Amino acid sequence: MKAVLQVFVFDLVAKALLGGAAIVLIRYTPEQEYATYTFALAISTLFSQTITSTINRIYIIGYEEFKVRHELSAFLWLQIWGIAALSLALMPLASQLGAAYYFAAGLAAASCLSEYCKTSLQQAQRFFGYSMAELGRAVVTAGGVLVLVFIYGHSVPAEGILLAQAVTVGALFLMLFHRTIDIAGAFRIRSATRLAATIARGEYKWLLGYFLVLSLFGQVDVFMLKALASSSELAGYGAAFRYYSLLSLALAAVHVVLLPVIRQLNNIEELRRVTAKHLMLTLAFIPLVLLLGWIAQWFLPWIDLGKYPQSVDVFRVLCASAVISFAFSPYVNIVMRYQKFRFLSGLIIFSLTVAVLLNLFLIPELGAIGAAMTTLTASASFNVPIFFLSKRLLAEPQPAA
C-alpha cells in the first residue's frame, strides 16, 4: 500500500488546493450563478466520463488485448472525436445554459487531454509522475480561481469559472505533455474507428456499456434536481457535493493504484492480501468521516456565509455514501479482473433505475436532501453486490486468467 499512500499524500495536497478553490467559489459566486455552474459542471463531467473515463479504463484493462502500445494516438483521438460528437448531440441544452454550455464542452476536452496523460502514467505504474501531474493541475486551477475573485469579487460568473478551468488545465497539459500527443493522429480516422469497432466486439462491449451508464449514474442527481427542484436546492446540493468530493480523494487514490496493480497480480493470495490492507484503510477512514459529519453544522455555514442551510444535512447523508463507496467500490477492480462485464453492466442499469425512480419520488418532497438520500441508496445497491461477488471470486481456488 506504499503506492496508495504516495498517491494519497499528493492527492491530499492537490485536493486541499482544489478544496480551497471550491470553498472560495461557494463564498464568492451568487446563488443563481452557482446553480448554473453546478449544472454545467455536471454536463462537462458527463461528457468526459462517458467518453474519456470509459476509454481510459479500457486502456488499462485491455492494454495487452488491444495492443495499446501501438495504438496510443488512436485512444486519444477516439476520445476527442467522441466528446465533439456528444457535444453536438446535446446542443439543445445550450438553450438553458447559454455560453456556459460551450465552456463546459471545452472543459471536457481539456480534461480529456489531462486524463489521457495521467492514464498513461497510471498504466505504467508511474505513480509519482501521476501525482505530480495532478498536483500541477490543482495549482493552476486554484490560481485561476483567485484571479476570478480578484476581477469579479462577490459576483463570479459561472462562465468565467468554466473558462478559467478549461484554459488552465488544457494549457498545463499541453505544456507538459505536448511531445506525447500525436497531432497528426487526429486525421487518422480509420485507426480510431477500427479501435472503436474492436472495443465494441466481444466481452468488452459489456464493459463499454457499463462505463457509459456509470457516467450517467454519477450525474443523474444533478440533472433531476435541475428538472424537479428550484435553483436554490440545486445550488445547495452542489455546494454539499463539493465538500463530499473532498472525501472522495482517498477513494480516488485507492482506485488509481488498485486497477493496474490488481490487473497484473498473478497469485490469488496476493489479491487477498491487497483486500485485507484495504479493510484496514476503511477502518481508519470511517472515524474521519464521522468527525466531519459532526462538525459540519459549524464549518459549512461559515464557508457559504449561510446561503445554503440545507447543505449540512445533505453533506451528512453524502458522508454515509462516501463510507459505502470507500468500503465496497474498490472491489470492482477484482470483478473487472475476472472480466464479469455482463454482471457489471446489468448491475449499473439496475442502480440507475433505482436512482431515477427514487429521485422522482423524493426530490419533489424533500429537495436536495431527497437527492442525497437517493445517492446513498443507489450507491449501496451498486457497490454491495460487487463486494459479495468479489469475495466469492477470491474464494475460488484458481486465480483469474
Contacts in CASP RR format, 6 or more apart in sequence:
PFRMAT RR
TARGET T0000
AUTHOR 0000-0000-0000
METHOD contacts of the structure
MODEL  1
MKAVLQVFVFDLVAKALLGGAAIVLIRYTPEQEYATYTFALAISTLFSQT
ITSTINRIYIIGYEEFKVRHELSAFLWLQIWGIAALSLALMPLASQLGAA
YYFAAGLAAASCLSEYCKTSLQQAQRFFGYSMAELGRAVVTAGGVLVLVF
IYGHSVPAEGILLAQAVTVGALFLMLFHRTIDIAGAFRIRSATRLAATIA
RGEYKWLLGYFLVLSLFGQVDVFMLKALASSSELAGYGAAFRYYSLLSLA
LAAVHVVLLPVIRQLNNIEELRRVTAKHLMLTLAFIPLVLLLGWIAQWFL
PWIDLGKYPQSVDVFRVLCASAVISFAFSPYVNIVMRYQKFRFLSGLIIF
SLTVAVLLNLFLIPELGAIGAAMTTLTASASFNVPIFFLSKRLLAEPQPA
A
1 277 0 8 1.000
1 281 0 8 1.000
3 125 0 8 1.000
3 127 0 8 1.000
3 257 0 8 1.000
3 261 0 8 1.000
4 253 0 8 1.000
4 254 0 8 1.000
4 257 0 8 1.000
4 258 0 8 1.000
4 281 0 8 1.000
6 127 0 8 1.000
6 128 0 8 1.000
6 131 0 8 1.000
7 127 0 8 1.000
7 130 0 8 1.000
7 131 0 8 1.000
7 253 0 8 1.000
7 256 0 8 1.000
7 257 0 8 1.000
8 249 0 8 1.000
8 250 0 8 1.000
8 253 0 8 1.000
9 131 0 8 1.000
10 131 0 8 1.000
10 132 0 8 1.000
10 134 0 8 1.000
10 135 0 8 1.000
11 131 0 8 1.000
11 134 0 8 1.000
11 249 0 8 1.000
11 250 0 8 1.000
11 252 0 8 1.000
11 253 0 8 1.000
12 249 0 8 1.000
13 135 0 8 1.000
13 138 0 8 1.000
14 131 0 8 1.000
14 134 0 8 1.000
14 135 0 8 1.000
14 136 0 8 1.000
14 137 0 8 1.000
14 138 0 8 1.000
14 249 0 8 1.000
15 138 0 8 1.000
15 246 0 8 1.000
15 249 0 8 1.000
17 138 0 8 1.000
17 139 0 8 1.000
17 141 0 8 1.000
17 142 0 8 1.000
18 138 0 8 1.000
18 141 0 8 1.000
18 142 0 8 1.000
18 246 0 8 1.000
19 242 0 8 1.000
19 246 0 8 1.000
20 142 0 8 1.000
21 141 0 8 1.000
21 142 0 8 1.000
21 143 0 8 1.000
21 144 0 8 1.000
21 145 0 8 1.000
21 146 0 8 1.000
22 242 0 8 1.000
22 243 0 8 1.000
22 245 0 8 1.000
22 246 0 8 1.000
23 242 0 8 1.000
23 303 0 8 1.000
24 145 0 8 1.000
24 146 0 8 1.000
24 149 0 8 1.000
25 34 0 8 1.000
25 37 0 8 1.000
25 145 0 8 1.000
25 156 0 8 1.000
25 161 0 8 1.000
26 34 0 8 1.000
26 239 0 8 1.000
26 242 0 8 1.000
26 303 0 8 1.000
26 304 0 8 1.000
26 307 0 8 1.000
26 308 0 8 1.000
27 154 0 8 1.000
27 303 0 8 1.000
27 304 0 8 1.000
27 305 0 8 1.000
28 148 0 8 1.000
28 149 0 8 1.000
28 152 0 8 1.000
28 153 0 8 1.000
28 154 0 8 1.000
28 155 0 8 1.000
28 156 0 8 1.000
29 37 0 8 1.000
29 156 0 8 1.000
29 157 0 8 1.000
29 158 0 8 1.000
29 161 0 8 1.000
30 154 0 8 1.000
30 155 0 8 1.000
30 156 0 8 1.000
31 231 0 8 1.000
31 232 0 8 1.000
31 235 0 8 1.000
31 307 0 8 1.000
32 231 0 8 1.000
32 235 0 8 1.000
33 155 0 8 1.000
33 156 0 8 1.000
33 157 0 8 1.000
33 158 0 8 1.000
34 158 0 8 1.000
34 235 0 8 1.000
34 236 0 8 1.000
34 238 0 8 1.000
34 239 0 8 1.000
35 231 0 8 1.000
35 232 0 8 1.000
35 234 0 8 1.000
35 235 0 8 1.000
36 97 0 8 1.000
36 100 0 8 1.000
36 158 0 8 1.000
37 100 0 8 1.000
37 158 0 8 1.000
37 161 0 8 1.000
37 162 0 8 1.000
38 222 0 8 1.000
38 234 0 8 1.000
38 235 0 8 1.000
38 237 0 8 1.000
38 238 0 8 1.000
38 241 0 8 1.000
39 96 0 8 1.000
39 97 0 8 1.000
39 222 0 8 1.000
39 223 0 8 1.000
39 226 0 8 1.000
39 234 0 8 1.000
40 97 0 8 1.000
40 100 0 8 1.000
40 101 0 8 1.000
40 103 0 8 1.000
40 104 0 8 1.000
40 158 0 8 1.000
40 162 0 8 1.000
41 104 0 8 1.000
41 107 0 8 1.000
41 162 0 8 1.000
42 219 0 8 1.000
42 222 0 8 1.000
42 223 0 8 1.000
43 90 0 8 1.000
43 93 0 8 1.000
43 97 0 8 1.000
43 101 0 8 1.000
43 104 0 8 1.000
43 219 0 8 1.000
44 104 0 8 1.000
44 105 0 8 1.000
44 106 0 8 1.000
44 107 0 8 1.000
44 108 0 8 1.000
44 111 0 8 1.000
44 162 0 8 1.000
45 108 0 8 1.000
45 215 0 8 1.000
45 218 0 8 1.000
45 219 0 8 1.000
46 215 0 8 1.000
46 216 0 8 1.000
46 219 0 8 1.000
47 83 0 8 1.000
47 86 0 8 1.000
47 87 0 8 1.000
47 104 0 8 1.000
47 105 0 8 1.000
47 108 0 8 1.000
48 83 0 8 1.000
48 107 0 8 1.000
48 108 0 8 1.000
48 111 0 8 1.000
48 112 0 8 1.000
48 115 0 8 1.000
49 211 0 8 1.000
49 214 0 8 1.000
49 215 0 8 1.000
49 218 0 8 1.000
49 219 0 8 1.000
50 86 0 8 1.000
50 211 0 8 1.000
50 212 0 8 1.000
50 215 0 8 1.000
50 216 0 8 1.000
51 79 0 8 1.000
51 82 0 8 1.000
51 83 0 8 1.000
51 86 0 8 1.000
51 108 0 8 1.000
51 112 0 8 1.000
52 79 0 8 1.000
52 83 0 8 1.000
52 108 0 8 1.000
52 111 0 8 1.000
52 112 0 8 1.000
52 115 0 8 1.000
52 116 0 8 1.000
53 115 0 8 1.000
53 211 0 8 1.000
53 215 0 8 1.000
54 208 0 8 1.000
54 209 0 8 1.000
54 211 0 8 1.000
54 212 0 8 1.000
54 215 0 8 1.000
55 75 0 8 1.000
55 78 0 8 1.000
55 79 0 8 1.000
55 199 0 8 1.000
56 75 0 8 1.000
56 79 0 8 1.000
56 115 0 8 1.000
56 116 0 8 1.000
56 119 0 8 1.000
57 207 0 8 1.000
57 211 0 8 1.000
57 259 0 8 1.000
58 66 0 8 1.000
58 199 0 8 1.000
58 204 0 8 1.000
58 207 0 8 1.000
58 208 0 8 1.000
58 211 0 8 1.000
59 68 0 8 1.000
59 75 0 8 1.000
59 119 0 8 1.000
59 120 0 8 1.000
59 123 0 8 1.000
60 119 0 8 1.000
60 122 0 8 1.000
60 123 0 8 1.000
60 259 0 8 1.000
60 260 0 8 1.000
60 263 0 8 1.000
61 207 0 8 1.000
61 259 0 8 1.000
61 263 0 8 1.000
61 336 0 8 1.000
62 68 0 8 1.000
62 204 0 8 1.000
63 69 0 8 1.000
63 123 0 8 1.000
63 263 0 8 1.000
65 204 0 8 1.000
66 195 0 8 1.000
66 198 0 8 1.000
66 199 0 8 1.000
68 75 0 8 1.000
68 123 0 8 1.000
71 191 0 8 1.000
71 195 0 8 1.000
72 120 0 8 1.000
72 180 0 8 1.000
72 182 0 8 1.000
73 181 0 8 1.000
73 182 0 8 1.000
73 184 0 8 1.000
73 185 0 8 1.000
73 188 0 8 1.000
73 191 0 8 1.000
74 185 0 8 1.000
74 188 0 8 1.000
74 191 0 8 1.000
74 192 0 8 1.000
74 194 0 8 1.000
74 195 0 8 1.000
75 116 0 8 1.000
75 195 0 8 1.000
76 112 0 8 1.000
76 113 0 8 1.000
76 116 0 8 1.000
76 181 0 8 1.000
76 182 0 8 1.000
76 185 0 8 1.000
77 185 0 8 1.000
77 186 0 8 1.000
77 188 0 8 1.000
77 191 0 8 1.000
77 192 0 8 1.000
78 192 0 8 1.000
78 195 0 8 1.000
78 196 0 8 1.000
79 112 0 8 1.000
79 116 0 8 1.000
80 109 0 8 1.000
80 112 0 8 1.000
80 186 0 8 1.000
81 189 0 8 1.000
81 192 0 8 1.000
83 105 0 8 1.000
83 108 0 8 1.000
83 109 0 8 1.000
83 112 0 8 1.000
84 109 0 8 1.000
87 105 0 8 1.000
87 108 0 8 1.000
91 101 0 8 1.000
93 101 0 8 1.000
94 101 0 8 1.000
94 102 0 8 1.000
97 104 0 8 1.000
99 159 0 8 1.000
100 158 0 8 1.000
100 159 0 8 1.000
100 162 0 8 1.000
103 159 0 8 1.000
103 160 0 8 1.000
103 162 0 8 1.000
103 163 0 8 1.000
103 166 0 8 1.000
104 162 0 8 1.000
106 162 0 8 1.000
106 166 0 8 1.000
107 162 0 8 1.000
107 165 0 8 1.000
107 166 0 8 1.000
107 169 0 8 1.000
109 166 0 8 1.000
110 165 0 8 1.000
110 166 0 8 1.000
110 167 0 8 1.000
110 169 0 8 1.000
110 170 0 8 1.000
110 173 0 8 1.000
111 169 0 8 1.000
113 169 0 8 1.000
113 170 0 8 1.000
113 173 0 8 1.000
113 174 0 8 1.000
113 177 0 8 1.000
113 181 0 8 1.000
114 133 0 8 1.000
114 137 0 8 1.000
114 169 0 8 1.000
114 170 0 8 1.000
114 172 0 8 1.000
114 173 0 8 1.000
117 133 0 8 1.000
117 173 0 8 1.000
117 176 0 8 1.000
117 177 0 8 1.000
117 180 0 8 1.000
118 130 0 8 1.000
118 133 0 8 1.000
118 134 0 8 1.000
120 180 0 8 1.000
121 127 0 8 1.000
121 129 0 8 1.000
121 130 0 8 1.000
121 133 0 8 1.000
122 130 0 8 1.000
122 256 0 8 1.000
122 259 0 8 1.000
122 260 0 8 1.000
123 260 0 8 1.000
125 260 0 8 1.000
125 261 0 8 1.000
127 256 0 8 1.000
127 257 0 8 1.000
130 256 0 8 1.000
133 173 0 8 1.000
133 176 0 8 1.000
136 172 0 8 1.000
137 169 0 8 1.000
137 172 0 8 1.000
137 173 0 8 1.000
140 168 0 8 1.000
140 169 0 8 1.000
140 171 0 8 1.000
140 172 0 8 1.000
141 164 0 8 1.000
141 165 0 8 1.000
141 168 0 8 1.000
141 169 0 8 1.000
143 168 0 8 1.000
144 164 0 8 1.000
144 165 0 8 1.000
144 168 0 8 1.000
145 161 0 8 1.000
145 164 0 8 1.000
147 164 0 8 1.000
148 156 0 8 1.000
148 160 0 8 1.000
148 161 0 8 1.000
148 164 0 8 1.000
149 156 0 8 1.000
174 181 0 8 1.000
185 191 0 8 1.000
199 205 0 8 1.000
199 208 0 8 1.000
200 208 0 8 1.000
203 339 0 8 1.000
203 341 0 8 1.000
203 342 0 8 1.000
204 341 0 8 1.000
206 341 0 8 1.000
206 342 0 8 1.000
206 344 0 8 1.000
206 345 0 8 1.000
207 336 0 8 1.000
207 341 0 8 1.000
207 344 0 8 1.000
207 345 0 8 1.000
209 345 0 8 1.000
210 341 0 8 1.000
210 344 0 8 1.000
210 345 0 8 1.000
210 346 0 8 1.000
210 348 0 8 1.000
213 345 0 8 1.000
213 348 0 8 1.000
213 349 0 8 1.000
213 352 0 8 1.000
214 348 0 8 1.000
216 352 0 8 1.000
217 348 0 8 1.000
217 351 0 8 1.000
217 352 0 8 1.000
217 355 0 8 1.000
217 378 0 8 1.000
217 382 0 8 1.000
220 352 0 8 1.000
220 355 0 8 1.000
220 356 0 8 1.000
220 359 0 8 1.000
221 237 0 8 1.000
221 355 0 8 1.000
221 359 0 8 1.000
221 371 0 8 1.000
221 372 0 8 1.000
221 374 0 8 1.000
221 375 0 8 1.000
222 234 0 8 1.000
222 237 0 8 1.000
222 238 0 8 1.000
222 241 0 8 1.000
224 356 0 8 1.000
224 359 0 8 1.000
224 360 0 8 1.000
224 363 0 8 1.000
224 371 0 8 1.000
225 233 0 8 1.000
225 234 0 8 1.000
225 237 0 8 1.000
225 359 0 8 1.000
225 363 0 8 1.000
225 367 0 8 1.000
225 368 0 8 1.000
225 371 0 8 1.000
226 234 0 8 1.000
228 359 0 8 1.000
228 360 0 8 1.000
228 363 0 8 1.000
228 364 0 8 1.000
228 367 0 8 1.000
229 363 0 8 1.000
229 364 0 8 1.000
229 367 0 8 1.000
229 368 0 8 1.000
229 371 0 8 1.000
232 308 0 8 1.000
233 310 0 8 1.000
233 367 0 8 1.000
233 368 0 8 1.000
234 368 0 8 1.000
235 307 0 8 1.000
235 308 0 8 1.000
236 307 0 8 1.000
236 308 0 8 1.000
236 310 0 8 1.000
236 311 0 8 1.000
236 314 0 8 1.000
236 368 0 8 1.000
237 310 0 8 1.000
237 311 0 8 1.000
237 314 0 8 1.000
237 367 0 8 1.000
237 368 0 8 1.000
237 371 0 8 1.000
237 372 0 8 1.000
238 311 0 8 1.000
239 300 0 8 1.000
239 304 0 8 1.000
239 307 0 8 1.000
239 308 0 8 1.000
239 311 0 8 1.000
240 300 0 8 1.000
240 308 0 8 1.000
240 310 0 8 1.000
240 311 0 8 1.000
240 312 0 8 1.000
240 314 0 8 1.000
240 315 0 8 1.000
240 318 0 8 1.000
240 368 0 8 1.000
240 372 0 8 1.000
241 314 0 8 1.000
241 318 0 8 1.000
243 296 0 8 1.000
243 300 0 8 1.000
243 311 0 8 1.000
243 315 0 8 1.000
243 318 0 8 1.000
244 315 0 8 1.000
244 318 0 8 1.000
244 319 0 8 1.000
244 321 0 8 1.000
244 322 0 8 1.000
247 289 0 8 1.000
247 292 0 8 1.000
247 318 0 8 1.000
247 319 0 8 1.000
247 322 0 8 1.000
248 322 0 8 1.000
248 325 0 8 1.000
250 281 0 8 1.000
250 285 0 8 1.000
250 326 0 8 1.000
251 322 0 8 1.000
251 325 0 8 1.000
251 326 0 8 1.000
251 329 0 8 1.000
251 330 0 8 1.000
254 278 0 8 1.000
254 281 0 8 1.000
254 326 0 8 1.000
254 330 0 8 1.000
255 329 0 8 1.000
255 330 0 8 1.000
255 333 0 8 1.000
258 274 0 8 1.000
258 278 0 8 1.000
258 330 0 8 1.000
258 333 0 8 1.000
259 333 0 8 1.000
259 336 0 8 1.000
261 274 0 8 1.000
262 271 0 8 1.000
262 274 0 8 1.000
262 333 0 8 1.000
262 334 0 8 1.000
262 337 0 8 1.000
263 333 0 8 1.000
263 336 0 8 1.000
263 337 0 8 1.000
265 271 0 8 1.000
265 274 0 8 1.000
265 399 0 8 1.000
266 399 0 8 1.000
267 399 0 8 1.000
268 394 0 8 1.000
268 396 0 8 1.000
268 397 0 8 1.000
268 398 0 8 1.000
268 399 0 8 1.000
271 334 0 8 1.000
271 337 0 8 1.000
271 394 0 8 1.000
271 399 0 8 1.000
272 394 0 8 1.000
275 331 0 8 1.000
275 334 0 8 1.000
275 390 0 8 1.000
275 394 0 8 1.000
278 330 0 8 1.000
281 326 0 8 1.000
282 326 0 8 1.000
282 327 0 8 1.000
285 323 0 8 1.000
285 326 0 8 1.000
286 323 0 8 1.000
289 319 0 8 1.000
289 322 0 8 1.000
289 323 0 8 1.000
290 319 0 8 1.000
292 319 0 8 1.000
293 315 0 8 1.000
293 316 0 8 1.000
293 319 0 8 1.000
296 312 0 8 1.000
296 315 0 8 1.000
296 316 0 8 1.000
297 312 0 8 1.000
300 308 0 8 1.000
300 311 0 8 1.000
300 312 0 8 1.000
300 315 0 8 1.000
301 309 0 8 1.000
301 312 0 8 1.000
304 311 0 8 1.000
310 367 0 8 1.000
310 368 0 8 1.000
310 369 0 8 1.000
311 368 0 8 1.000
313 369 0 8 1.000
313 372 0 8 1.000
314 368 0 8 1.000
314 369 0 8 1.000
314 371 0 8 1.000
314 372 0 8 1.000
317 369 0 8 1.000
317 372 0 8 1.000
317 373 0 8 1.000
317 375 0 8 1.000
317 376 0 8 1.000
318 372 0 8 1.000
318 375 0 8 1.000
318 376 0 8 1.000
320 376 0 8 1.000
321 372 0 8 1.000
321 375 0 8 1.000
321 376 0 8 1.000
321 379 0 8 1.000
324 376 0 8 1.000
324 379 0 8 1.000
324 380 0 8 1.000
324 383 0 8 1.000
324 384 0 8 1.000
325 379 0 8 1.000
325 383 0 8 1.000
327 383 0 8 1.000
327 387 0 8 1.000
328 383 0 8 1.000
328 384 0 8 1.000
328 386 0 8 1.000
328 387 0 8 1.000
329 383 0 8 1.000
329 386 0 8 1.000
331 383 0 8 1.000
331 386 0 8 1.000
331 387 0 8 1.000
331 389 0 8 1.000
331 390 0 8 1.000
331 391 0 8 1.000
332 344 0 8 1.000
332 383 0 8 1.000
332 386 0 8 1.000
332 390 0 8 1.000
334 390 0 8 1.000
334 393 0 8 1.000
334 394 0 8 1.000
335 343 0 8 1.000
335 344 0 8 1.000
335 386 0 8 1.000
335 389 0 8 1.000
335 390 0 8 1.000
335 393 0 8 1.000
336 344 0 8 1.000
337 400 0 8 1.000
338 393 0 8 1.000
338 400 0 8 1.000
339 400 0 8 1.000
340 389 0 8 1.000
340 393 0 8 1.000
343 389 0 8 1.000
344 386 0 8 1.000
347 382 0 8 1.000
347 385 0 8 1.000
347 386 0 8 1.000
348 382 0 8 1.000
350 381 0 8 1.000
350 382 0 8 1.000
351 378 0 8 1.000
351 379 0 8 1.000
351 381 0 8 1.000
351 382 0 8 1.000
352 378 0 8 1.000
354 374 0 8 1.000
354 377 0 8 1.000
354 378 0 8 1.000
354 381 0 8 1.000
355 374 0 8 1.000
355 375 0 8 1.000
355 377 0 8 1.000
355 378 0 8 1.000
358 373 0 8 1.000
358 374 0 8 1.000
358 377 0 8 1.000
358 378 0 8 1.000
359 370 0 8 1.000
359 371 0 8 1.000
359 374 0 8 1.000
362 370 0 8 1.000
362 371 0 8 1.000
362 373 0 8 1.000
362 374 0 8 1.000
363 370 0 8 1.000
363 371 0 8 1.000
363 374 0 8 1.000
366 373 0 8 1.000
393 400 0 8 1.000
END
